[in-house]
Amino acid sequence: MLIRRGKTIGICMGVKRVLELVEKLQKEEPSLPLCTVGPLIHNPLVLNKLAAEGVRIIQDPGEARTGVVVGRAHGLPRDVKEAFSRMPVRFVDGTCPRVLKTQDLAEKQSLLGYHIIIVGNSGHGEVQAIAGYVAGQNYTVLATPQEARACPLFSRNFVISQSTIRQEEYDQVCGVLKRRAEEEGRELKAVQTICPCTRDRQEALKELSNATDALLIIGGKDSANTIGLYRTALQLGKPVWHIESAREIPPEVFGCAVVGLSAGASTPEWIIRGVEQVLEQGSQEAGSISGPAGGHKNKLTTTEGRNMETLRSKKAFICDMDGVLYHGNQLLPGVKEFVEWLRKESKAFLFLTNASERSPRELQEKLSRLGIEVDSTHFYTSALATAGFLATQSPGGSAYVIGEAGLINALYDAGFSMNDINPDYVIVGESRTYNLETVMHAVKLVLNGAKLIGTNPDLTGPVEGGIAPATGSLISPIELATGSQAYFVGKPNPLMIRHAMKRLKVNREDTVIVGDRMDTDIRAGIEAGIEAVLVLSGVTNYENMKKFAYRPNYIFKGVGEIPHFKENGSGIEK
């Protein structure tokens, strides 16, 4: 096996600086307690190493009683820094200098009267820290072009970004905003604040892909720039795996002639070298393995190099419904045992569906008829996700809805009103009353300025006796007639998964998604940065799974195997 590294790989200047800062403080004041505000960086191996050395993570200034407190590389909001300065501790700011410049830019431009638009992930520490410097909290966070189409624009707007997002993500969002600003007569300025290291890694990865058979992306599952590298790699057409350490290298890799390595900005050299050493040793022992698509000749590795205890230790399970729990009105084998296991192990769980026509109560009643009793709070639909998203974009807004009671009631509960004259949004979900008149009216409203929203992009959905057109098909005539591109909230949009995790009050590293569709469930999990379980009880079989550039972390015949599957190296028969 030949192992190639990307030209730009591993730890960046900001991360290196804060790690060296902690190391220096440990040597200078070894007797003083040392804490960090939140995770210092997004790499669990580094954090475990620091914890073993006595470095404690705290979240609140009230936890800082004595010693030294170091602010994380992603930065902290101004009020949090000021709170630590009032505590009886020595506070050391570990913020990356590039992030400090972006914070300063956000503060100055907001004081000049600009509405600050931050392109990035609203849940990321860096974005929260930047937002904490915006005067009057006058800011909006956008992650996708669809969100850029749906958000309100102000008279004066100033665009900056999270330092670790992909260049193409920034360009797409910024491009939409610039076109809208020109059309709506708004002022919009933009300053590129992506770290050059992020861009360099992306370009090096693309170059590396041309000279390799497979790619390993090394870094924390919560690391934004590592996730960005993985998403880019998925588009390059080569087999790719995102791993945190050498222990997670999948067996298929050892059959490759040339393996490329890339690593995120929070991945130090000792972790990269550890992966190289295992690859070098393993390639000598791989012998008869024939490559990524042909390894394990007639078997499929169930855990993709991970063990079952890792999966079973997850605190939260987000499960698709049709094809995972039931087919139509037939409960699938092992579902009762799976639900009983979730309860017995005190797991947080949500049953998630892209369908928008039914309420959680109706879904609860359906499962009850099939012999599964769970509370309605365990159900989450694309209608709820859509209502929750729009409530943050336009509180108290109005909508013209093509859809059923489940969607309409979710919007009412979120504070929206129905409006067929001049609504803020036209929202489309599954509908049994869809007709030419409703489509023509929706087209008129969109042309008059209403934003177009779809609850999910599914083209078809299962019904008794076959399939029926779903939201993606129903909204298409409106898109074509108006030239507007709808924003879809449901899977594979990771926004729906993030909303689900927020309801469960869990972090990404503690969560797993279980689904039967590679194009929605598994993709949504990957893009949300959580581990993904594919069950072969629905629409996907092993042969169609191989057509996708990305892979799930675990594969089972059905959910009933999750509590009971025993690792014996045999895997699942194809």
Protein Blocks (a to p, Z undefined) as FASTA:
>chain_A
ZZdddfbgcjdfklmmmmmmmmmmmmmmmmbccddehjfbacfklmmmmmmnopacdfbf
klmmghcddddfkopafklmmmmmmpccddddfbdfklmmmmmmmmmmmmnopacddedd
fkbmklmmmmmmpghhiacddfbfklmmmpccdfbdcddddfkbcfklmmmmmmmmmmmm
mmnopacddddfbdfklmmmmmmmmmmmmmcfbdcdeddfklmklmmmmmmmmmnopacd
ddfbfklpcfklmmpfbdcddddfklcfklmmmmmmmmmmmmmmnmmagbjklgoklacc
fkgopafklmmmpmbdcddfehplpghjaccehklmmmmmmmmnopacddddfbfkbcfk
lmmmmmmmnopacdfklpccfklmmmmmmmmmmghiacdddddfklmmmmmmnopacdfk
lgcbdcddddfkbcfklmmmmmmmmmnopacddfbfcfbdcdehiacddfklmmmmmmmm
nopacddfbdcbfklmmmmmmmnopafklpccddfbfklmmmmmmmnopacdddfkbmbc
fklmmmpmbdcfbdcfblklmmmoccehlopaZZ
